[in-house]
Structure formats: structure tokens, C-alpha cells
Amino acid sequence: MLQQSEHAVNVSRRGFLKGSAALAGALCIPLPVLASGRTVDSGPHGTNEITDWIWIEPNGKITLGLSQCECGQGVYTGMPQILADELDADWENITVTFVTGRDAYRTGAAYEEPQQFVGASMSATLFYQRLRIAGAQAREVLTIAAAKQLHVRPGQCYTEKGRVFHGATGRSIGYGELAEAAAKLPLNPTPRLKAEADHKLIGKNLLRLDTPAKVDGSAEFGIDVRVPGMLYGALKMPPTVTGKVTGIRNADVVKAMPGVQAVVQAPDAAIVVATSYWLAKKGADALELEVDPGASRDLDSDKIMAARVAALGAPEAVVATTLGEPDAVLAAGGKRVEADYHTPYIVHATMESVNATVHVRDDAIEVWGPIQGQDFVRNALGKLYQRKPETIIVHTTFLGGSFGRKFLPDFVVHAARASAAVGKPVKVIRSREDDIRHGFYRPGVSGRFRAVLDEKGMPKAMHARLTGQSLYGVIKAERMAQHGGWDETMLEAIYDCVYRVPNLKVDMIDVKQPIPVSFMRSVGSTSSIFMLESFVNEMADAAGMDPYRYRRALLAHNPLAVRTLDAAAKAANWDRKPAPGVTRGFTFNLYTGRGEAFQTYVAMALELERAGKAFKVRRVVCAVECGRSINPNLIRANIEGGIGFALTNTLKSEITFKGGVVQQSNFHDYPLLQLSEMPKIETVIVESDRPPQGCGEVSLGPTAPAVAHALYQATKKRRRAMPMGLEG
């Protein structure tokens, strides 16, 4: 069956990526139905570049640049929607092309170092104003060019659907006729932006531009890439997560196998290069490696948990936040609430396993694949082969799921090593088993929360301690040191707690482990919000208060938070008694983007229904205040997808270690949420006059504590660890 599937792809289903880049750094989305598929650094051939983002052909066809890769979040539609609105383009007459290689496409000073990448739910926040300005600049020079041809003042003209009109006479000129002249005019750095009432596309539920290609099979994912003369590579990796390849005992035997062209030794893997993936995989499976297991040789999940639990009671920890006199108030006594919580290591498990096609040439290195961080790839390969990053050509395809995994360049490096060894382009596909057993994991965390309540049941003081392997301690140690030695990702939404707690102490202990870790969708908040929101519900229960109204009292100082809470409660009919057999949970999160780039308010009401001896999540109402809506449909899709992702983590996901080896290997023992388990989701978008805020990750954190509290209402048993299951 697998061989038949590959044969069908080779023959007809998807073609090879056309139009190799002519300039270094060029990159395009190969969407045959929608995109031009041409190199954009120099502008599409025969077109006029108006700004870094806009090219117009003489026939009026408009190409809009997209710098943020499409990995399911909808930027392929949302970002061009902003450009086209300010440009007054005809939405039916545009194409979209991925652009790269310029500072305009990088994050800028809002991030630690300017990079082109997608992550942290920042696309709308970082690029909304930038794209509006680019569109308005182009509209302005097109209007000036038209006014010159019509012998009128620019102020007497207006634009609509790709044309400039002179209102007094009714004469008009199309953008295509004006593009050559407009491209020669200087751009105004501060053009007049449209008033909100004048927007014709922003705020509208436009259909996604990438849907047709994904439905009819013409969309190109990394695993579909075909390059002339391409070979295939498969990996054999050491068993342990820190293992290194020190030798290959039977390399000559494997080289003699049918189709095998080379056996390449890399520090962390051996790569068999062959004329097809299946021959390469057969060769890789036959390899006999000599390995050094590395620092993880004794790694064991029980020992990891024991170390985390021991750290919860340690006398000293790194303090992130101290408000008031928490130690004194806690010591003075009163009505106390205490609880410990635990979350496991989890892995991305993207539906499209990581893969890349690379051709290492003398003049340049060319990359094709599902790349979430273009500049990270350029920098990694530039360092490995002593090349200038601008000579690394990166072609980005659609990403078949990423969630942060394809942000890292390790899989591209494997393909580059294979290509350099054989002098031809090589596509390396990592097996599902190796993708799970040699991924980059979200750290598991333990937390201990203690509080003293006042006579009204409100917290007078709270102490929260989290322990576990620090993500920033591994990947951003310098930044962590600059912040006093504590990890903001581990303590998300706790160290800067939005709830009214007059005496608050938040600290952490980095329980170091040799496990490779990195960013995953929603980063640390999937653990920290589970713990904080579960504890808020436990305090509400101790106070004998409804969880929605308890939060309303704790957030009375924050009008946006209250509006969001009220929106969720109203949509969920919270004041109406639930149906027999149904219990409910209520949670909240103020999601703050990295570096305070944005703030998004989320409130969630979840319904759980008994189904035989177990339970089923049947309905989730999620209210979100994420600023101005660029495209409400995209917001709903992100919220729904986030809840589905979170339910998988809440109910099923766990990575365990024994002897340094990950015990899970595929979807049979690392299962995903099934379609039949997906609840009805109702997204309430709270109207806002704030600029667009992030929404791609914000619904994950509140999901697990909502499930946990609904389960408690049904069973009177606390679920303080994930995965928690839905048994009665």
C-alpha cells in the first residue's frame, strides 16, 4: 500500500517545485492553484515592485508577499487580507507568494534578535501595522501616478478594486497601467491609513485561500517535494535521547544493498542514501551502530518525578515574584488550601513527520521543506559549511503541522549532510518512531500551591512553587540569568498573576535533566495554567462560591477580563442548571505574548457528560478578546484547533523514559484525540478596539483545568495530574 501511494504521487498527484531560486535567500510557497511560484527577491518576472510586499503586472494581476509560513493558522489568507484592504486591491485578482531575504520580513526589535520565523502567536501583532503601511504606500503612489496621467490633483481621486477613479469625471485607470510609473515614485514612510469604517476586507469572514489546494491535493508539503536527480535518505538513530554514533559496523554491507548510494555518519544518526525512500529505510534498518548513550543512559521517569517532588519541599528556590508579605500571612494561619499538580513531558507528534530536501552545491545551498524558522536554517547551515547565510536558499512548503517542532533546523542539517556526501539533492524523511523518540519535548513540571483565604473566601496570600527541567535553562540560559535565574516560560501567568492576590510569592527550581527540550504550542502555559486555574477552582470550592463569580470577584479591577468572563458565561447559559448527567468547569487565562508583545483574554465554560462508565467532553464555550478581528473565521479556527490540541494533551499525551530511551514510538502508544471525541465548540469573539492580538495558542491552557473541575463536580475526585483520562 505504501509503495502504491508513493507511485501515485510520482506519476500525477503533485509536481516538482518549479522555478528554482535565481538569487540567494529566495523562497516561495509552491501552491500551483494560487501562488505564482516564482522568486520574489527580484520581483516576479515582468512585474513592477511597488513595495517589499506588492508586485503588479501590466495586466493588473497583483502578487502579495507573505513572510509568515502557513502551518494551519490561516496567515496565507489573513496577512494578504490586510495588504489588499489598504491597497484597495481586487481580492479576486490576487496571488500570494512567500517572500524572504529582507529585513521587512523579519520580526524586528520586538524580538530578541530580528529573525524570519513563525511562532509565539505574534504574526498579527508584529505585522498588522507594517502591512497596512505597505498597502497604503502602494495605494498612494498609484494614486499619484494616476493623477499625473489624468492631469488632476491626487486628492480628487479615489481607489477601488484595483483602479484609481477621478470622481468628478468618472474616468479611471487600472493599477496594471499605472504600476510601471508608480514603481519609480518614492514611498511615503507615513502614508494615510484608512479609517476603520472604510475597511472592506479587514474584519470580514473571507474564505481561506489555501483550502482548495489542500482539498484537491495540489498543495505542496515538504514530504511531496521532487527535485531533478533527487535521492532519498533514511535515518538510524541511537536508542537514547542523548546518544551519539561513534561508528558503523556493517557500512560496507549496507552500501552493497540494492539502490543504496551511500552511508553517511552524523554525530547523532547514520543516514542511508538510496534511490527511493523505502530502499533507504531498508538499508537504515539493517545498520549496526556503535553508540555512546550519553548523559541520559540512566534517565528514568520515576526518578525524574521523584526529583521534582523533592524540589517542591526544598528550603530554597529562585524567587520570581514577591508582593506584600506572603510568608508572614501564610504563617499566621487561617483557612488554608493546598494542592500539588503534575504534568508530563510531551512531544509535538506532527501529522507530517519532519523532512527536508537539501542540495549542497559549490555556489549555494538550496533547501526545500516545511520550515518554520527560515533564518534559523540559514544560520545553522551557514555555520556548518562556512557559508554566508545569504547564500542559503530556502523554499518553504506548507507545514503539515508544526506546533514549534519545525522551528528547529536539526532535520534540515541531516539532509544537508547527506547531500554533501553524495553531491546531489537528497530528501531525508524521519520516521514517525524517530520523530517521537528523538524529538524536542515540552518539559514536565510539578507545582505546589498554598493559600490562606479571608473571611469572604478570597485569597489573602498565596505561594506557588514550580519545579522541573527549565526550558530557558537549556535554550536561553543567558536570558534566564539576566532575569534573576528564573524561567518565565515555566511560570507563565503565575509570576505576573492577574488575579487580586495582595500577598503573593512565586518561585521555581530548575531540576536539570539531559532531555532535549524546545518550544511547543502554548509553551509552558499548558502546565502553569492547568495548575493555577485548578487551584483557583479549589479555592472557589473551599469558599463555597461559583467558579465564574469567584473569578469575577478576583478580576473586578480588570474590565476587559470581566467582559470576557461575562461573554463566556452568557453564551454557556451558566446560570441555567445543567442537564442531568452533565457537569461543568469554568476557567480563565490572560495570555501575555513573549516580551509583552500582546495580551489576549480567554474565558472557557466546558460541559462534561456521563457516557456509560466514563465521561465525554460534549461542549466547550470559549470567549476570546484578542483585539481587532482581521478575519473572524480564522480566530474561530485557531480557538477550535487549540482546544482539540489541548484535549489530546489533557487526556492522552505522555512521554516516559527508561534507561534513557523514550518508551513511546507511534500513535498506537502516543494517541491523538479522535474525531468522535471532539466536542462542540462555540467561540465568542468579544468586540474590541485594540490592535490585533495573538490567538493561535491562547485556548490551550484553560482547557485541562476546565476538564479537571468538571470531572471533580461529577466524581468528587480531584484530577491534579495530566494525562487524566475520563473514567468515572
C-alpha positions in Angstrom: 0.0 0.0 0.0 2.8 2.4 0.9 4.6 1.7 -2.4 1.4 2.3 -4.4 0.8 5.6 -2.6 4.3 6.8 -3.5 3.9 5.7 -7.1 0.7 7.6 -7.4 2.4 10.8 -6.1 5.3 10.3 -8.5 3.1 9.9 -11.6 0.4 12.5 -11.2 -0.7 13.9 -7.9 1.9 16.6 -7.2 4.6 18.0 -9.4 8.1 19.0 -8.6 8.6 22.5 -7.2 9.1 24.7 -10.3 11.3 27.7 -10.7 14.4 27.2 -8.6 15.5 30.4 -7.0 17.8 32.6 -9.1 19.0 34.7 -6.2 20.3 33.6 -2.8 17.8 33.7 0.0 14.8 33.3 -2.4 11.9 31.3 -1.3 8.3 30.6 -2.4 5.2 28.8 -1.4 4.6 26.2 -4.2 0.9 26.4 -4.4 0.1 25.7 -8.1 -3.5 26.8 -7.8 -2.9 30.0 -6.0 0.6 31.2 -6.0 2.9 32.5 -8.7 5.6 30.0 -7.6 8.3 32.5 -8.7 11.3 34.0 -7.0 10.2 37.1 -5.2 13.5 38.7 -4.1 13.9 40.3 -7.5 10.1 40.6 -8.1 8.0 38.2 -10.2 9.3 38.3 -13.8 7.7 41.0 -15.9 6.1 42.8 -12.9 6.7 46.0 -11.1 7.7 46.1 -7.4 5.7 48.8 -5.6 6.8 47.9 -2.0 8.6 45.0 -0.4 5.2 43.2 -0.3 3.4 44.2 -3.6 4.1 43.4 -7.3 1.7 44.4 -10.1 1.8 43.1 -13.6 0.8 45.2 -16.6 -2.4 43.2 -16.9 -3.4 44.3 -13.4 -2.6 40.9 -11.7 -1.4 41.6 -8.2 1.1 39.4 -6.3 1.1 39.9 -2.5 4.0 38.8 -0.4 3.6 36.6 2.7 6.5 36.4 5.1 4.9 34.1 7.7 4.7 30.5 6.8 1.3 28.8 6.7 1.2 26.0 9.2 -2.5 25.8 9.6 -3.1 29.1 11.5 -4.5 30.9 8.4 -1.8 33.6 7.7 -2.0 32.7 4.0 -5.3 34.4 4.0 -5.2 36.8 7.0 -1.9 38.6 6.1 -2.8 39.3 2.4 -6.2 40.4 3.6 -4.6 43.3 5.4 -2.4 44.3 2.4 -5.3 44.0 -0.1 -7.6 46.1 2.1 -5.2 49.1 2.4 -4.2 48.7 -1.3 -7.8 48.6 -2.4 -6.9 45.6 -4.5 -9.5 43.4 -6.2 -9.5 40.3 -3.9 -10.4 38.1 -6.8 -7.4 39.2 -8.8 -4.5 38.5 -6.4 -2.0 35.7 -5.9 0.1 35.1 -2.8 3.8 34.2 -2.7 6.1 33.6 0.2 8.8 36.2 0.4 12.1 36.2 2.3 15.6 37.6 2.5 14.8 41.2 3.5 14.6 42.9 6.9 11.0 43.8 6.1 10.1 40.2 6.6 11.9 39.8 10.0 10.5 40.3 13.4 12.4 43.5 14.1 13.2 44.9 17.6 10.1 43.3 19.1 12.0 40.1 19.4 15.5 39.4 20.9 17.1 39.2 17.5 15.5 40.0 14.2 14.6 36.7 12.6 12.2 35.5 10.0 10.1 32.8 11.7 6.6 32.0 12.8 6.0 31.4 16.5 4.6 32.8 19.7 1.3 33.8 18.1 2.9 37.1 17.0 2.2 37.3 13.3 -0.8 39.6 13.6 0.7 41.7 16.3 4.0 42.2 14.6 2.9 42.6 11.0 -0.6 44.3 11.2 0.6 47.8 11.1 3.6 47.0 8.9 1.3 45.5 6.2 -1.2 48.3 6.5 1.5 50.9 5.9 2.9 48.9 2.9 -0.6 48.7 1.4 -1.3 52.4 2.0 2.1 53.3 0.5 1.3 51.4 -2.7 -2.2 52.9 -2.9 -0.7 56.4 -2.5 1.9 56.1 -5.3 -0.6 54.5 -7.6 -3.0 57.4 -7.0 -0.2 59.9 -7.7 0.7 58.2 -10.9 -2.9 58.2 -12.0 -3.4 61.9 -11.1 -0.4 62.8 -13.4 -1.9 60.8 -16.3 -5.4 62.3 -15.7 -4.0 65.9 -15.2 -5.8 66.3 -11.8 -4.8 66.5 -8.2 -4.3 63.2 -6.3 -6.8 64.5 -3.7 -9.5 64.4 -6.3 -9.0 60.7 -6.9 -10.1 57.6 -5.0 -9.3 53.9 -5.3 -11.4 50.8 -5.5 -10.9 47.2 -6.6 -7.6 47.8 -8.4 -8.4 51.0 -10.1 -7.9 54.7 -9.5 -11.0 56.9 -10.2 -11.4 60.6 -10.8 -14.7 61.3 -9.1 -15.6 64.5 -11.0 -15.3 62.9 -14.4 -15.8 59.3 -13.7 -12.6 58.4 -15.6 -10.4 55.6 -14.2 -7.1 53.8 -14.8 -6.3 50.2 -13.7 -3.4 49.5 -11.4 -1.7 47.5 -14.1 -1.5 50.5 -16.4 0.0 52.6 -13.5 2.4 50.1 -12.0 5.5 51.0 -14.0 5.2 54.7 -13.2 4.2 54.0 -9.6 7.2 51.7 -9.0 9.5 54.7 -9.8 8.0 57.0 -7.2 9.4 57.4 -3.7 7.4 55.8 -0.9 5.9 58.0 1.9 7.1 56.5 5.2 3.9 57.8 6.9 1.0 57.3 4.4 -2.6 58.0 5.3 -4.1 54.8 6.6 -7.8 54.0 6.1 -10.3 54.7 8.9 -11.7 51.6 10.4 -15.1 52.3 8.8 -13.5 52.3 5.4 -12.1 48.8 5.6 -13.7 46.5 3.0 -11.8 43.3 3.7 -10.3 43.6 7.3 -12.8 42.1 9.7 -14.6 40.1 7.1 -15.1 36.3 7.0 -13.2 35.7 3.8 -12.7 32.1 2.7 -9.3 30.7 3.2 -7.2 30.9 0.1 -5.3 27.7 0.9 -8.3 25.5 1.3 -8.9 24.5 -2.4 -5.3 23.3 -2.9 -5.4 21.3 0.4 -8.7 19.7 -0.6 -7.8 18.8 -4.2 -4.3 17.6 -3.3 -2.4 20.2 -5.3 -0.9 21.8 -2.2 2.8 21.0 -1.7 4.0 19.8 1.7 7.6 19.1 2.4 7.1 15.4 2.0 5.8 16.0 -1.6 8.9 17.8 -2.9 10.5 16.4 -6.0 13.8 17.8 -7.4 15.5 16.5 -10.6 18.2 14.0 -9.7 17.0 13.7 -6.1 18.0 10.8 -3.9 16.3 9.8 -0.6 17.7 9.4 2.9 16.5 7.5 6.0 18.0 7.6 9.5 19.2 5.1 12.1 19.4 6.9 15.4 20.8 5.7 18.8 18.3 4.4 21.3 18.8 7.1 23.9 17.8 10.7 23.6 21.4 11.9 24.0 23.0 9.0 22.1 25.9 9.6 19.7 27.0 7.5 16.8 30.7 6.5 17.2 30.9 4.0 14.4 29.1 1.8 11.9 30.0 -1.9 12.0 28.4 -3.0 8.7 28.6 0.1 6.5 30.1 -1.8 3.5 27.3 -4.5 3.7 24.6 -1.9 3.7 26.3 0.0 0.8 26.0 -3.1 -1.3 22.3 -3.4 -0.8 20.0 -2.6 -3.8 19.6 1.1 -4.5 21.9 2.3 -1.7 24.3 5.1 -2.8 26.0 6.0 0.4 26.1 5.5 4.2 26.7 8.8 6.0 27.7 9.1 9.6 26.5 12.1 11.5 27.0 12.9 15.2 23.5 11.9 16.2 22.5 9.5 13.4 23.6 7.4 10.5 22.0 8.2 7.1 21.4 5.8 4.3 21.1 7.4 0.9 19.3 5.5 -1.8 17.3 5.8 -5.0 14.0 5.6 -3.1 12.9 6.2 0.5 11.9 2.6 1.0 15.3 1.3 -0.1 16.9 3.8 2.1 14.7 2.8 5.0 15.5 -0.9 4.5 19.2 -0.1 4.5 18.9 2.1 7.6 17.0 -0.7 9.5 19.9 -3.1 8.6 22.6 -0.8 10.1 24.6 -1.9 13.1 25.6 1.2 15.0 28.3 1.7 17.6 26.9 4.3 20.0 27.7 6.3 23.1 24.4 6.6 25.1 25.5 9.9 26.6 24.2 11.6 29.7 20.7 10.1 29.5 21.9 6.5 30.0 20.2 6.2 33.4 17.3 8.5 32.7 14.1 7.2 34.2 10.6 8.8 34.5 10.1 7.6 38.1 13.4 9.2 39.1 12.5 12.4 37.2 9.2 12.7 39.1 10.9 11.9 42.5 13.4 14.7 41.9 10.6 17.2 41.0 8.6 16.3 44.1 11.6 16.5 46.3 12.3 20.0 45.0 8.8 21.1 45.9 9.8 20.9 49.6 13.3 22.3 49.3 14.1 25.1 51.7 15.4 27.5 49.0 14.2 28.4 45.5 14.7 31.1 42.9 12.1 33.8 43.6 10.4 35.4 40.6 7.7 37.4 42.4 7.1 38.8 45.9 4.1 41.1 46.5 3.3 42.2 50.1 4.3 39.8 52.9 3.2 36.3 51.7 5.4 34.3 54.1 4.2 36.2 57.1 0.5 36.0 56.1 0.8 32.3 55.3 2.5 31.6 58.6 -0.2 33.5 60.5 -2.7 30.8 59.7 -6.4 30.9 58.6 -8.4 28.8 56.2 -5.8 27.1 54.1 -6.0 25.5 50.7 -3.1 23.4 49.4 -2.5 21.2 46.4 0.2 19.6 44.3 0.0 19.3 40.5 2.0 17.4 37.9 2.3 17.4 34.1 4.4 15.0 31.9 6.9 15.5 29.1 5.1 15.6 25.8 6.1 15.7 22.1 4.8 17.6 19.1 3.8 14.5 17.1 3.1 16.5 13.9 1.0 14.7 11.3 3.7 15.3 8.7 6.9 13.9 10.2 9.9 16.2 9.9 11.6 16.1 6.5 13.7 18.3 4.3 15.3 18.2 0.8 18.7 19.8 0.5 21.2 20.3 -2.3 24.7 21.4 -1.1 26.4 22.9 -4.1 29.7 24.8 -4.5 27.9 28.1 -5.2 25.0 27.8 -2.8 22.9 25.5 -0.6 19.3 25.1 -1.6 16.7 23.8 0.9 13.1 22.7 0.3 10.7 21.8 3.2 8.3 22.6 5.9 10.4 25.3 7.5 9.0 27.3 10.4 12.2 29.3 11.0 13.9 30.4 7.7 16.7 32.3 9.3 17.5 29.6 11.8 18.0 27.2 8.8 20.3 29.7 7.1 22.3 30.3 10.2 22.7 26.6 11.0 23.8 25.6 7.5 26.0 28.7 7.1 27.8 27.8 10.3 28.2 24.1 9.4 29.6 24.8 5.9 31.2 28.2 6.5 28.9 29.9 4.1 27.3 33.3 4.3 23.7 32.9 5.4 22.5 34.9 2.4 23.8 32.2 0.1 21.4 29.7 1.7 18.3 29.4 -0.5 15.2 28.3 1.5 12.0 27.2 -0.2 9.1 26.9 2.3 6.2 24.5 1.6 3.1 24.1 3.6 3.7 22.7 7.0 1.7 19.5 7.9 1.5 20.5 11.5 4.4 22.1 13.4 3.4 23.4 16.8 7.0 24.6 17.2 8.7 21.4 16.0 9.8 22.6 12.5 11.1 25.8 14.1 14.3 23.8 14.8 16.8 23.1 12.0 18.1 19.6 13.0 16.2 17.7 10.3 17.5 20.1 7.7 21.0 19.5 8.8 20.6 15.8 8.3 19.6 16.3 4.7 22.4 18.7 4.2 25.0 16.2 5.5 23.6 13.5 3.1 23.6 15.8 0.1 27.2 17.0 0.8 28.3 13.4 0.9 26.8 12.4 -2.5 26.9 15.7 -4.3 23.2 15.6 -5.2 19.9 16.8 -3.7 18.7 14.4 -1.0 15.4 14.3 0.8 15.6 12.9 4.3 12.4 11.7 5.9 12.5 11.0 9.6 10.3 8.0 10.6 7.4 8.5 13.0 9.2 6.4 15.5 12.4 8.5 15.4 10.3 11.7 15.3 8.7 10.8 18.6 11.8 9.2 20.3 14.2 11.9 19.1 12.1 15.0 19.2 12.4 18.1 21.4 10.0 17.9 24.3 7.9 20.2 26.4 9.2 19.8 29.9 7.2 18.1 32.6 6.5 20.2 35.6 5.4 19.8 39.2 3.7 22.6 41.2 2.8 23.2 44.8 0.2 25.9 45.6 -0.7 27.1 49.1 -3.1 29.9 50.0 -4.8 31.4 53.0 -8.4 32.7 52.5 -10.0 35.6 54.2 -13.5 35.6 55.8 -15.1 36.1 52.3 -13.1 33.2 50.9 -10.8 35.4 48.8 -7.0 34.7 48.9 -5.1 36.8 51.4 -1.9 35.2 50.5 -0.6 32.6 48.0 2.7 30.8 47.4 3.2 29.0 44.1 6.3 26.9 43.5 7.0 25.1 40.2 9.8 22.5 39.7 11.1 20.7 36.7 13.5 21.0 33.8 13.7 24.6 32.7 13.2 25.3 29.0 15.1 28.6 29.1 17.7 26.9 31.2 18.5 24.8 28.2 17.9 27.2 25.2 18.1 30.7 26.7 20.4 30.4 29.7 21.8 33.9 29.3 18.4 35.5 29.2 17.3 33.4 32.2 20.4 34.6 34.1 19.6 38.2 33.2 16.1 37.8 34.7 17.4 36.6 38.0 17.7 32.9 37.3 14.0 32.1 36.9 12.3 30.9 33.7 9.3 32.9 32.6 8.0 30.0 30.4 7.7 27.8 33.4 5.9 30.4 35.5 3.7 31.8 32.7 0.6 33.7 34.1 1.7 32.9 37.6 4.6 35.2 38.1 2.5 38.1 36.7 -0.7 36.8 38.1 -3.7 38.9 37.0 -5.9 37.8 39.9 -6.2 40.1 43.0 -3.8 38.4 45.5 -2.4 41.1 47.9 0.4 38.8 49.2 2.0 36.7 46.5 5.2 34.6 46.3 6.1 32.7 43.1 9.4 30.7 42.9 10.9 27.8 41.0 13.6 25.2 41.0 15.3 24.0 37.8 15.6 20.3 38.1 18.2 19.7 35.4 17.8 16.8 33.0 19.7 15.8 29.9 16.4 15.7 27.9 16.3 17.8 24.7 13.5 20.4 25.1 12.1 23.2 23.0 9.0 25.3 22.3 5.7 23.6 21.8 2.4 25.3 21.1 1.4 27.4 24.2 4.9 26.7 25.7 4.8 26.5 29.5 1.3 27.7 29.9 -0.2 24.3 29.3 1.3 23.3 32.6 1.2 26.6 34.5 -2.4 27.5 33.6 -3.5 23.9 34.4 -2.1 24.4 37.9 -3.1 28.0 38.5 -6.7 27.6 37.2 -7.2 24.3 39.0 -6.1 25.9 42.2 -8.4 28.9 41.7 -11.2 26.4 41.3 -10.1 24.6 44.5 -10.2 28.0 46.4 -13.6 28.7 45.0 -14.8 25.3 46.2 -13.3 26.0 49.6 -15.1 29.4 49.7 -18.4 27.8 48.6 -18.5 30.0 45.6 -19.4 29.5 41.9 -16.2 29.4 39.9 -17.3 32.0 37.4 -18.4 34.5 40.1 -15.3 33.8 42.1 -13.1 34.8 39.2 -15.3 37.8 38.6 -14.6 39.0 42.1 -10.8 38.3 41.7 -10.7 40.2 38.4 -13.0 43.1 39.3 -10.1 45.5 38.7 -9.8 44.5 35.1 -12.7 45.5 32.9 -11.6 43.5 29.8 -11.2 40.4 31.9 -14.7 40.9 33.3 -16.2 41.4 29.9 -14.6 38.2 28.7 -15.8 36.2 31.7 -19.3 37.6 31.2 -19.3 36.7 27.5 -18.4 33.1 28.2 -20.9 32.7 31.0 -23.7 34.3 28.9 -23.1 32.1 25.8 -22.9 29.0 28.0 -26.1 29.8 29.9 -24.1 29.4 33.0 -26.9 30.5 35.4 -29.1 27.7 34.0 -28.9 24.4 35.7 -27.2 21.8 33.5 -29.0 18.8 32.2 -29.0 15.6 34.2 -25.6 13.8 33.9 -23.8 17.0 32.8 -21.2 18.8 34.9 -19.3 21.9 34.1 -15.9 23.6 34.6 -15.0 27.2 34.3 -11.6 28.7 33.7 -9.8 31.9 32.6 -6.5 33.0 31.2 -4.8 36.3 30.4 -2.3 35.1 27.8 0.6 37.5 27.5 2.8 37.2 24.4 6.5 36.9 24.7 8.1 40.2 25.7 4.6 41.6 26.4 4.0 41.7 22.6 0.3 41.3 23.2 -2.4 40.4 25.8 -5.3 38.2 24.9 -8.2 37.4 27.3 -9.8 34.0 27.3 -12.7 32.5 29.4 -13.9 29.0 29.0 -17.0 27.1 30.1 -16.8 23.3 29.5 -19.5 20.7 29.7 -18.9 17.0 30.6 -21.4 14.3 30.1 -21.5 10.8 31.5 -21.2 8.2 28.8 -21.6 4.7 30.4 -18.7 4.2 32.9 -16.8 7.2 31.6 -17.3 10.8 30.5 -17.3 12.7 27.3 -16.4 16.4 26.8 -19.5 17.4 24.9 -19.4 21.2 24.6 -16.9 24.0 25.1 -17.7 27.7 25.0 -14.7 29.9 24.7 -14.8 33.7 24.8 -11.8 35.5 23.5 -10.9 39.2 23.4 -7.9 39.3 21.0 -8.2 42.8 19.7 -9.5 43.8 16.3 -10.5 40.8 14.2 -8.7 40.5 10.8 -10.8 37.5 9.8 -13.2 36.1 12.5 -13.3 32.7 10.8 -9.5 32.4 11.3 -9.9 33.2 15.0 -12.6 30.6 15.4 -10.4 28.0 13.6 -7.4 28.8 15.9 -9.5 28.5 19.1 -11.1 25.3 17.9 -7.8 23.7 16.9 -6.2 24.8 20.1 -8.9 23.1 22.2 -8.6 19.9 20.2 -4.8 20.0 20.7 -5.2 20.7 24.4 -7.7 17.8 24.8 -5.1 15.4 23.4 -2.6 16.7 25.9 -5.1 16.7 28.7 -6.4 13.2 28.2 -3.8 11.2 26.4 -0.3 12.6 25.9 2.7 11.4 28.0 6.3 10.7 27.1 8.1 8.4 29.5 11.8 7.4 29.8 13.5 4.2 30.9 17.3 3.7 30.6 17.4 6.9 28.6 15.0 5.7 25.9 11.6 7.1 25.1 9.1 4.4 25.7 6.5 5.7 23.1 7.0 5.3 19.4 3.9 5.9 17.3 0.2 6.8 17.5 -0.7 3.4 19.0 1.1 4.3 22.3 1.1 8.1 21.8 -2.5 8.6 20.7 -4.2 11.7 19.4 -7.8 12.9 20.1 -10.1 11.1 17.7 -12.7 13.0 15.6 -15.5 11.2 17.5 -14.1 12.7 20.8 -14.1 16.3 19.6 -16.7 18.3 21.4 -19.0 21.0 20.0 -17.0 24.3 20.3 -18.6 27.7 20.3 -16.2 30.6 20.0 -17.4 34.0 21.2 -15.3 36.8 19.8 -15.5 39.8 22.2 -15.6 43.1 20.2 -12.5 45.2 20.7 -11.0 48.4 19.5 -7.5 47.2 20.4 -5.0 46.3 17.7 -5.0 42.6 16.7 -3.5 40.3 19.4 -2.4 36.7 19.3 -4.9 33.9 19.2 -3.1 30.7 18.0 -2.1 29.4 21.4 -4.4 31.1 23.9 -7.2 28.4 24.2 -4.8 25.6 25.2 -4.1 26.5 28.8 -7.6 26.8 30.2 -8.8 23.5 28.7 -7.2 21.0 31.1 -8.3 22.7 34.3 -11.8 23.1 32.9 -11.9 19.3 32.3 -10.5 18.6 35.7 -13.0 20.7 37.5 -16.0 19.2 35.6 -14.7 15.8 36.5 -14.5 16.8 40.1 -18.1 18.0 40.0 -19.1 14.6 38.7 -16.9 12.3 40.8 -15.7 14.4 43.8 -12.2 13.2 43.0 -9.5 15.8 42.2 -7.6 15.4 38.9 -4.3 17.1 39.6 -2.1 15.4 37.0 -2.1 15.0 33.3 -3.0 12.9 31.4 -6.1 12.5 33.5 -8.4 10.3 31.4 -12.2 10.4 31.5 -13.0 7.3 33.6 -15.7 7.6 36.2 
